[in-house]
Amino acid sequence: MSSAMWIAVLASAIGTLLIRLLPLLWMRRRLKRLDGEDGVEAMPQWLALLGPMMIAAVLGVSLVPHRLDAVGWLASAIGVLATLAVWYRLRSLGWPVVAGVAAFGAVILIAGMR
């Protein structure tokens, strides 16, 4: 691997560590400062909103196809429909993602064969 690749891997590793470590250290300090309060009560309100906001952002980015042609839009629509159908049937988190990715990939592969 080239040195640029190693630098990118190292930067990704450090970024991933900091994303997990900094909130942990910040919350630990906050809980020490608010000694008498329960952990849930000490949690700031904005932190509870962060998870749903991230999921909405990922969903928004996922709905816009990478290819802005008919095949890209069709593959995205079929992937979303497959995801929703499997989620409605199983009510789980993993299998709907697998079904959506498989449906998306199948449409791209079939369109590429033509």
Secondary structure as GFF3:
##gff-version 3
##sequence-region A 1 114
A	DSSP	alpha_helix	3	33	.	.	.	ID=ss1
A	DSSP	alpha_helix	39	42	.	.	.	ID=ss2
A	DSSP	alpha_helix	45	63	.	.	.	ID=ss3
A	DSSP	alpha_helix	70	90	.	.	.	ID=ss4
A	DSSP	alpha_helix	94	113	.	.	.	ID=ss5
###
